[in-house]
């Protein structure tokens, strides 16, 4: 039976340069792919910011790869 390891990356708009764009998200995906991670899911979410109780619009990007 194949086992997998998962990684979830919180992506806030600021991490993508203030505005989410396909090119910036593509770069993030390719960086993780180079380390053997495969995209599993992208979920829109309110991601907690560093300051204050509120959140900002962002993405939860889930990757998987076979466990070592």
ChimeraX attribute file (.defattr): number of C-alpha atoms within 10 A of each C-alpha:
attribute: neighborCount
match mode: 1-to-1
recipient: residues
	/A:1	3
	/A:2	5
	/A:3	8
	/A:4	11
	/A:5	11
	/A:6	14
	/A:7	14
	/A:8	15
	/A:9	12
	/A:10	17
	/A:11	21
	/A:12	22
	/A:13	16
	/A:14	13
	/A:15	12
	/A:16	17
	/A:17	10
	/A:18	9
	/A:19	11
	/A:20	17
	/A:21	11
	/A:22	10
	/A:23	10
	/A:24	14
	/A:25	15
	/A:26	10
	/A:27	12
	/A:28	15
	/A:29	16
	/A:30	15
	/A:31	12
	/A:32	15
	/A:33	15
	/A:34	9
	/A:35	9
	/A:36	13
	/A:37	19
	/A:38	18
	/A:39	18
	/A:40	13
	/A:41	11
	/A:42	13
	/A:43	11
	/A:44	12
	/A:45	15
	/A:46	16
	/A:47	17
	/A:48	15
	/A:49	14
	/A:50	9
	/A:51	7
	/A:52	7
	/A:53	7
	/A:54	10
	/A:55	14
	/A:56	15
	/A:57	15
	/A:58	21
	/A:59	20
	/A:60	17
	/A:61	19
	/A:62	17
	/A:63	21
	/A:64	18
	/A:65	17
	/A:66	12
	/A:67	9
	/A:68	6
